[in-house]
Amino acid sequence: MRILSGRGFAVVAAAMVVVFGVSGSSWARTIKTRVHAGLRSSMHLKTHPVILGGEGVVPGVMPEAIAADGAASVSPEEGKPYQLRMFNLHTGESLDIVYRIGNTYLPDALEKLNYFLRDHYTQDVSNYDPKEFDVLHAMMARLGKLDGVIDIVCGYRTPETNAALRQNSPQTGVAEHSQHMEGHAIDLRVPGVTTAKLRDAALSLGAGGVGYYPVSQFVHVDVGPVREWVFGPKQKRTIISRTHRVRSGHSSGVVAGQ
């Protein structure tokens, strides 16, 4: 439960119990995750909107969709380039890529992003919703960090990895139906930007779920239902805007979450 204080009043968010536990395979017990002991998932209702000016999230389209509509494609010279710079904390790989020109996504670039964000335990690759990359781009624009690097704490997770993380470390709050398994979520940090400021930038977009992990120092961003939550020490999980979710990690970059 979290109490939000104001002038002469307090708002108390209602707490919900999170039920953990799924049966894992023998393989699941071999996965090692670093977590902060004693953490419990928590979600807190926002009582006021986060206001941050700047670029919004306007999804693009795939080239085949443009061709099907009979519309003329935009040449690179005419369209705005959408660029992302990333560093994967698990694999040590870096990626500096333009994934979209104007309104058009670049399939080859999306393929590279999908591989970059693969499940590092199993090497399985997912097809990410390109809107997730638009969310990251808009978030960096609002931070004034379009040239900045995004540290990837967690990208895609297979159902097997997700179940293993839940089995081994239930205190991380890994969701049974995690958006990570759908290629809809990324956990991240941005060097030089506080976790709170990163959270505010993501919330200001109103484009999906935002999880705030002040102890593990990362933010979860997804393109699922619009909602938010906080995951920290001695806190209980509380329903937020409109759905559920959670997660946690370690400052070294090895993390598990919702």
Contacts in CASP RR format, 6 or more apart in sequence:
PFRMAT RR
TARGET T0000
AUTHOR 0000-0000-0000
METHOD contacts of the structure
MODEL  1
MRILSGRGFAVVAAAMVVVFGVSGSSWARTIKTRVHAGLRSSMHLKTHPV
ILGGEGVVPGVMPEAIAADGAASVSPEEGKPYQLRMFNLHTGESLDIVYR
IGNTYLPDALEKLNYFLRDHYTQDVSNYDPKEFDVLHAMMARLGKLDGVI
DIVCGYRTPETNAALRQNSPQTGVAEHSQHMEGHAIDLRVPGVTTAKLRD
AALSLGAGGVGYYPVSQFVHVDVGPVREWVFGPKQKRTIISRTHRVRSGH
SSGVVAGQ
1 12 0 8 1.000
1 13 0 8 1.000
1 14 0 8 1.000
1 15 0 8 1.000
1 235 0 8 1.000
1 236 0 8 1.000
1 238 0 8 1.000
2 12 0 8 1.000
2 13 0 8 1.000
2 42 0 8 1.000
2 44 0 8 1.000
2 230 0 8 1.000
2 235 0 8 1.000
2 238 0 8 1.000
3 10 0 8 1.000
3 11 0 8 1.000
3 12 0 8 1.000
4 10 0 8 1.000
4 11 0 8 1.000
4 12 0 8 1.000
4 13 0 8 1.000
4 44 0 8 1.000
4 47 0 8 1.000
11 45 0 8 1.000
11 47 0 8 1.000
13 43 0 8 1.000
13 44 0 8 1.000
13 45 0 8 1.000
13 238 0 8 1.000
13 239 0 8 1.000
14 238 0 8 1.000
14 239 0 8 1.000
15 42 0 8 1.000
15 236 0 8 1.000
15 237 0 8 1.000
15 238 0 8 1.000
16 43 0 8 1.000
16 236 0 8 1.000
16 237 0 8 1.000
16 238 0 8 1.000
16 239 0 8 1.000
16 244 0 8 1.000
17 236 0 8 1.000
17 237 0 8 1.000
18 40 0 8 1.000
18 41 0 8 1.000
18 173 0 8 1.000
18 237 0 8 1.000
18 244 0 8 1.000
18 246 0 8 1.000
20 166 0 8 1.000
20 170 0 8 1.000
20 173 0 8 1.000
21 166 0 8 1.000
21 167 0 8 1.000
21 170 0 8 1.000
22 163 0 8 1.000
22 166 0 8 1.000
22 167 0 8 1.000
22 176 0 8 1.000
23 163 0 8 1.000
23 167 0 8 1.000
24 163 0 8 1.000
24 164 0 8 1.000
24 167 0 8 1.000
25 160 0 8 1.000
25 163 0 8 1.000
25 164 0 8 1.000
27 160 0 8 1.000
27 164 0 8 1.000
28 160 0 8 1.000
28 163 0 8 1.000
28 164 0 8 1.000
28 167 0 8 1.000
28 168 0 8 1.000
29 164 0 8 1.000
29 167 0 8 1.000
29 168 0 8 1.000
31 121 0 8 1.000
31 161 0 8 1.000
31 164 0 8 1.000
31 165 0 8 1.000
31 168 0 8 1.000
32 168 0 8 1.000
33 165 0 8 1.000
33 168 0 8 1.000
33 169 0 8 1.000
33 172 0 8 1.000
33 249 0 8 1.000
33 250 0 8 1.000
33 254 0 8 1.000
33 255 0 8 1.000
33 256 0 8 1.000
34 249 0 8 1.000
34 250 0 8 1.000
34 252 0 8 1.000
34 254 0 8 1.000
34 255 0 8 1.000
35 169 0 8 1.000
35 171 0 8 1.000
35 172 0 8 1.000
35 248 0 8 1.000
35 249 0 8 1.000
35 250 0 8 1.000
35 255 0 8 1.000
35 256 0 8 1.000
36 215 0 8 1.000
36 216 0 8 1.000
36 233 0 8 1.000
36 248 0 8 1.000
36 249 0 8 1.000
36 250 0 8 1.000
37 171 0 8 1.000
38 171 0 8 1.000
38 233 0 8 1.000
39 171 0 8 1.000
39 172 0 8 1.000
39 215 0 8 1.000
39 231 0 8 1.000
39 232 0 8 1.000
39 233 0 8 1.000
39 248 0 8 1.000
40 171 0 8 1.000
40 231 0 8 1.000
40 232 0 8 1.000
40 233 0 8 1.000
40 234 0 8 1.000
40 235 0 8 1.000
40 236 0 8 1.000
40 237 0 8 1.000
41 173 0 8 1.000
41 229 0 8 1.000
41 231 0 8 1.000
41 232 0 8 1.000
41 235 0 8 1.000
41 237 0 8 1.000
41 246 0 8 1.000
41 247 0 8 1.000
41 248 0 8 1.000
41 258 0 8 1.000
42 229 0 8 1.000
42 230 0 8 1.000
42 231 0 8 1.000
42 232 0 8 1.000
42 235 0 8 1.000
42 236 0 8 1.000
42 237 0 8 1.000
42 238 0 8 1.000
42 246 0 8 1.000
43 227 0 8 1.000
43 228 0 8 1.000
43 229 0 8 1.000
43 230 0 8 1.000
43 237 0 8 1.000
43 238 0 8 1.000
43 239 0 8 1.000
43 240 0 8 1.000
43 244 0 8 1.000
43 245 0 8 1.000
43 246 0 8 1.000
44 228 0 8 1.000
44 229 0 8 1.000
44 230 0 8 1.000
44 238 0 8 1.000
44 240 0 8 1.000
45 238 0 8 1.000
45 239 0 8 1.000
45 240 0 8 1.000
45 241 0 8 1.000
46 203 0 8 1.000
46 228 0 8 1.000
46 240 0 8 1.000
46 241 0 8 1.000
49 203 0 8 1.000
49 204 0 8 1.000
50 200 0 8 1.000
50 203 0 8 1.000
50 204 0 8 1.000
51 204 0 8 1.000
52 142 0 8 1.000
52 200 0 8 1.000
52 201 0 8 1.000
52 204 0 8 1.000
53 142 0 8 1.000
53 204 0 8 1.000
54 138 0 8 1.000
54 141 0 8 1.000
54 142 0 8 1.000
55 137 0 8 1.000
55 138 0 8 1.000
55 141 0 8 1.000
55 142 0 8 1.000
56 138 0 8 1.000
56 141 0 8 1.000
56 142 0 8 1.000
56 205 0 8 1.000
56 207 0 8 1.000
57 131 0 8 1.000
57 134 0 8 1.000
57 135 0 8 1.000
57 138 0 8 1.000
57 205 0 8 1.000
57 206 0 8 1.000
57 207 0 8 1.000
58 134 0 8 1.000
59 130 0 8 1.000
59 131 0 8 1.000
59 134 0 8 1.000
60 100 0 8 1.000
60 102 0 8 1.000
60 103 0 8 1.000
60 104 0 8 1.000
60 105 0 8 1.000
60 130 0 8 1.000
60 134 0 8 1.000
61 103 0 8 1.000
61 104 0 8 1.000
61 105 0 8 1.000
62 104 0 8 1.000
62 105 0 8 1.000
62 107 0 8 1.000
62 130 0 8 1.000
63 73 0 8 1.000
63 104 0 8 1.000
63 105 0 8 1.000
63 107 0 8 1.000
66 73 0 8 1.000
66 103 0 8 1.000
66 104 0 8 1.000
67 73 0 8 1.000
73 104 0 8 1.000
74 101 0 8 1.000
74 102 0 8 1.000
74 103 0 8 1.000
74 104 0 8 1.000
76 101 0 8 1.000
78 102 0 8 1.000
79 101 0 8 1.000
79 102 0 8 1.000
80 101 0 8 1.000
80 102 0 8 1.000
81 98 0 8 1.000
81 100 0 8 1.000
81 101 0 8 1.000
81 102 0 8 1.000
82 98 0 8 1.000
82 99 0 8 1.000
82 100 0 8 1.000
82 101 0 8 1.000
82 102 0 8 1.000
82 133 0 8 1.000
82 134 0 8 1.000
82 137 0 8 1.000
83 96 0 8 1.000
83 97 0 8 1.000
83 98 0 8 1.000
83 99 0 8 1.000
83 137 0 8 1.000
83 146 0 8 1.000
84 95 0 8 1.000
84 96 0 8 1.000
84 97 0 8 1.000
84 99 0 8 1.000
84 113 0 8 1.000
84 133 0 8 1.000
84 136 0 8 1.000
84 137 0 8 1.000
84 140 0 8 1.000
84 150 0 8 1.000
85 94 0 8 1.000
85 95 0 8 1.000
85 96 0 8 1.000
85 147 0 8 1.000
85 148 0 8 1.000
85 149 0 8 1.000
85 150 0 8 1.000
86 94 0 8 1.000
86 95 0 8 1.000
86 96 0 8 1.000
86 116 0 8 1.000
86 149 0 8 1.000
86 150 0 8 1.000
86 151 0 8 1.000
86 152 0 8 1.000
87 93 0 8 1.000
87 94 0 8 1.000
87 95 0 8 1.000
87 149 0 8 1.000
87 150 0 8 1.000
87 151 0 8 1.000
87 152 0 8 1.000
88 94 0 8 1.000
88 95 0 8 1.000
88 116 0 8 1.000
88 117 0 8 1.000
88 120 0 8 1.000
88 152 0 8 1.000
89 151 0 8 1.000
89 152 0 8 1.000
89 153 0 8 1.000
89 252 0 8 1.000
89 253 0 8 1.000
89 254 0 8 1.000
90 120 0 8 1.000
90 152 0 8 1.000
90 253 0 8 1.000
90 254 0 8 1.000
91 120 0 8 1.000
93 116 0 8 1.000
94 149 0 8 1.000
95 112 0 8 1.000
95 113 0 8 1.000
95 116 0 8 1.000
97 109 0 8 1.000
97 112 0 8 1.000
97 113 0 8 1.000
98 106 0 8 1.000
98 109 0 8 1.000
99 105 0 8 1.000
99 106 0 8 1.000
99 109 0 8 1.000
99 110 0 8 1.000
99 113 0 8 1.000
99 130 0 8 1.000
99 133 0 8 1.000
100 106 0 8 1.000
100 109 0 8 1.000
100 130 0 8 1.000
100 133 0 8 1.000
100 134 0 8 1.000
105 130 0 8 1.000
110 127 0 8 1.000
110 128 0 8 1.000
110 130 0 8 1.000
110 133 0 8 1.000
113 128 0 8 1.000
113 133 0 8 1.000
114 125 0 8 1.000
114 126 0 8 1.000
114 127 0 8 1.000
114 128 0 8 1.000
114 156 0 8 1.000
115 125 0 8 1.000
116 152 0 8 1.000
117 126 0 8 1.000
117 128 0 8 1.000
117 152 0 8 1.000
117 155 0 8 1.000
117 156 0 8 1.000
117 183 0 8 1.000
117 186 0 8 1.000
118 124 0 8 1.000
118 125 0 8 1.000
118 126 0 8 1.000
118 155 0 8 1.000
118 156 0 8 1.000
119 125 0 8 1.000
119 126 0 8 1.000
119 155 0 8 1.000
119 156 0 8 1.000
119 157 0 8 1.000
119 158 0 8 1.000
119 161 0 8 1.000
121 158 0 8 1.000
121 161 0 8 1.000
121 164 0 8 1.000
122 158 0 8 1.000
122 160 0 8 1.000
122 161 0 8 1.000
124 156 0 8 1.000
124 158 0 8 1.000
125 156 0 8 1.000
126 156 0 8 1.000
126 182 0 8 1.000
126 183 0 8 1.000
127 183 0 8 1.000
128 156 0 8 1.000
128 183 0 8 1.000
128 184 0 8 1.000
129 182 0 8 1.000
129 183 0 8 1.000
129 184 0 8 1.000
129 223 0 8 1.000
131 207 0 8 1.000
131 223 0 8 1.000
132 183 0 8 1.000
132 184 0 8 1.000
132 185 0 8 1.000
132 186 0 8 1.000
132 221 0 8 1.000
132 222 0 8 1.000
132 223 0 8 1.000
134 207 0 8 1.000
135 202 0 8 1.000
135 205 0 8 1.000
135 207 0 8 1.000
135 208 0 8 1.000
135 221 0 8 1.000
135 223 0 8 1.000
136 150 0 8 1.000
136 186 0 8 1.000
136 188 0 8 1.000
136 221 0 8 1.000
137 146 0 8 1.000
138 205 0 8 1.000
138 207 0 8 1.000
139 198 0 8 1.000
139 201 0 8 1.000
139 202 0 8 1.000
139 205 0 8 1.000
139 221 0 8 1.000
140 146 0 8 1.000
140 148 0 8 1.000
140 150 0 8 1.000
140 190 0 8 1.000
142 201 0 8 1.000
142 204 0 8 1.000
142 205 0 8 1.000
143 190 0 8 1.000
143 193 0 8 1.000
143 197 0 8 1.000
143 198 0 8 1.000
143 201 0 8 1.000
145 190 0 8 1.000
145 193 0 8 1.000
148 190 0 8 1.000
148 191 0 8 1.000
149 190 0 8 1.000
149 191 0 8 1.000
150 188 0 8 1.000
150 189 0 8 1.000
150 190 0 8 1.000
151 188 0 8 1.000
151 189 0 8 1.000
151 190 0 8 1.000
151 191 0 8 1.000
151 253 0 8 1.000
152 186 0 8 1.000
152 187 0 8 1.000
152 188 0 8 1.000
153 187 0 8 1.000
153 188 0 8 1.000
153 189 0 8 1.000
153 218 0 8 1.000
153 249 0 8 1.000
153 253 0 8 1.000
153 255 0 8 1.000
154 180 0 8 1.000
154 185 0 8 1.000
154 186 0 8 1.000
154 187 0 8 1.000
154 247 0 8 1.000
154 255 0 8 1.000
154 256 0 8 1.000
154 257 0 8 1.000
155 180 0 8 1.000
155 183 0 8 1.000
155 185 0 8 1.000
155 186 0 8 1.000
155 187 0 8 1.000
156 180 0 8 1.000
156 181 0 8 1.000
156 183 0 8 1.000
157 165 0 8 1.000
157 178 0 8 1.000
157 180 0 8 1.000
157 181 0 8 1.000
158 181 0 8 1.000
159 181 0 8 1.000
162 174 0 8 1.000
162 176 0 8 1.000
162 178 0 8 1.000
162 180 0 8 1.000
162 181 0 8 1.000
165 172 0 8 1.000
165 174 0 8 1.000
165 256 0 8 1.000
165 257 0 8 1.000
166 172 0 8 1.000
166 173 0 8 1.000
166 174 0 8 1.000
166 176 0 8 1.000
169 256 0 8 1.000
171 248 0 8 1.000
172 246 0 8 1.000
172 247 0 8 1.000
172 248 0 8 1.000
172 249 0 8 1.000
172 256 0 8 1.000
172 257 0 8 1.000
173 231 0 8 1.000
173 246 0 8 1.000
173 247 0 8 1.000
173 248 0 8 1.000
173 257 0 8 1.000
173 258 0 8 1.000
174 246 0 8 1.000
174 247 0 8 1.000
174 256 0 8 1.000
174 257 0 8 1.000
174 258 0 8 1.000
175 244 0 8 1.000
175 245 0 8 1.000
175 246 0 8 1.000
175 247 0 8 1.000
175 257 0 8 1.000
175 258 0 8 1.000
178 185 0 8 1.000
178 245 0 8 1.000
178 257 0 8 1.000
178 258 0 8 1.000
179 185 0 8 1.000
179 209 0 8 1.000
179 222 0 8 1.000
179 223 0 8 1.000
179 224 0 8 1.000
179 245 0 8 1.000
179 258 0 8 1.000
180 222 0 8 1.000
180 257 0 8 1.000
180 258 0 8 1.000
184 222 0 8 1.000
184 223 0 8 1.000
184 224 0 8 1.000
185 220 0 8 1.000
185 221 0 8 1.000
185 222 0 8 1.000
185 223 0 8 1.000
185 224 0 8 1.000
185 258 0 8 1.000
186 220 0 8 1.000
186 221 0 8 1.000
186 222 0 8 1.000
187 213 0 8 1.000
187 218 0 8 1.000
187 219 0 8 1.000
187 220 0 8 1.000
187 221 0 8 1.000
187 247 0 8 1.000
187 255 0 8 1.000
187 257 0 8 1.000
188 198 0 8 1.000
188 218 0 8 1.000
188 219 0 8 1.000
188 221 0 8 1.000
189 195 0 8 1.000
189 198 0 8 1.000
189 217 0 8 1.000
189 218 0 8 1.000
189 219 0 8 1.000
190 198 0 8 1.000
195 212 0 8 1.000
195 213 0 8 1.000
195 214 0 8 1.000
195 217 0 8 1.000
195 218 0 8 1.000
195 219 0 8 1.000
196 212 0 8 1.000
196 214 0 8 1.000
198 219 0 8 1.000
199 210 0 8 1.000
199 211 0 8 1.000
199 212 0 8 1.000
199 219 0 8 1.000
202 210 0 8 1.000
202 219 0 8 1.000
202 221 0 8 1.000
203 210 0 8 1.000
203 228 0 8 1.000
206 226 0 8 1.000
207 223 0 8 1.000
207 226 0 8 1.000
208 221 0 8 1.000
208 222 0 8 1.000
208 223 0 8 1.000
208 224 0 8 1.000
208 225 0 8 1.000
208 226 0 8 1.000
208 227 0 8 1.000
209 220 0 8 1.000
209 221 0 8 1.000
209 222 0 8 1.000
209 223 0 8 1.000
209 224 0 8 1.000
209 225 0 8 1.000
209 226 0 8 1.000
209 227 0 8 1.000
209 228 0 8 1.000
209 243 0 8 1.000
209 245 0 8 1.000
210 219 0 8 1.000
210 220 0 8 1.000
210 221 0 8 1.000
210 227 0 8 1.000
210 228 0 8 1.000
210 229 0 8 1.000
211 219 0 8 1.000
211 220 0 8 1.000
211 221 0 8 1.000
211 228 0 8 1.000
211 229 0 8 1.000
211 230 0 8 1.000
211 231 0 8 1.000
211 245 0 8 1.000
211 246 0 8 1.000
211 247 0 8 1.000
211 258 0 8 1.000
212 219 0 8 1.000
212 220 0 8 1.000
212 228 0 8 1.000
212 229 0 8 1.000
212 230 0 8 1.000
212 231 0 8 1.000
213 219 0 8 1.000
213 220 0 8 1.000
213 230 0 8 1.000
213 231 0 8 1.000
213 232 0 8 1.000
213 247 0 8 1.000
213 248 0 8 1.000
213 249 0 8 1.000
214 230 0 8 1.000
214 232 0 8 1.000
215 231 0 8 1.000
215 232 0 8 1.000
215 233 0 8 1.000
215 248 0 8 1.000
216 231 0 8 1.000
216 248 0 8 1.000
216 249 0 8 1.000
216 250 0 8 1.000
216 251 0 8 1.000
216 255 0 8 1.000
217 251 0 8 1.000
218 249 0 8 1.000
218 253 0 8 1.000
218 255 0 8 1.000
220 245 0 8 1.000
220 247 0 8 1.000
220 257 0 8 1.000
220 258 0 8 1.000
222 245 0 8 1.000
224 243 0 8 1.000
225 242 0 8 1.000
225 243 0 8 1.000
226 241 0 8 1.000
226 242 0 8 1.000
227 240 0 8 1.000
227 241 0 8 1.000
227 242 0 8 1.000
227 243 0 8 1.000
227 244 0 8 1.000
227 245 0 8 1.000
228 240 0 8 1.000
228 241 0 8 1.000
229 237 0 8 1.000
229 238 0 8 1.000
229 240 0 8 1.000
229 244 0 8 1.000
229 245 0 8 1.000
229 246 0 8 1.000
231 246 0 8 1.000
231 247 0 8 1.000
231 248 0 8 1.000
232 248 0 8 1.000
237 244 0 8 1.000
237 246 0 8 1.000
245 258 0 8 1.000
246 257 0 8 1.000
246 258 0 8 1.000
247 255 0 8 1.000
247 256 0 8 1.000
247 257 0 8 1.000
247 258 0 8 1.000
248 255 0 8 1.000
248 256 0 8 1.000
248 257 0 8 1.000
249 255 0 8 1.000
249 256 0 8 1.000
249 257 0 8 1.000
END
